[in-house]
Amino acid sequence: MPACPKCNQQIDHLNVMVTERNLYTYDGTGDYERRDSIEFDIDYWKCPLCHAQLDLFPNSDTADEFLS
């Protein structure tokens, strides 16, 4: 199990911050209804224990390598 490079605690998963684009409908009454997630971009990875932003490239391949 890898250790967080910031807090040195062993971790078995990462938290991920993403920017997401979604499709909503609006009916003119002030209500928005979410219809679908269109796309998302990974902004950065965080340690689930100390919540520090980790210096990992923002893609799932890099996270997979770190966690394996």
DACOR-V857000 format. One record per helix or strand of 3 or more residues. SS is the DSSP state (H for helix, E for strand). FROM is the first residue (numbers start at 0). LEN is the number of residues. If there is no record, write none. Layout:
ss=(SS	SS)
from=(FROM	FROM)
len=(LEN	LEN)
//
This chain:
ss=(E	E	H)
from=(13	31	59)
len=(13	16	8)
//
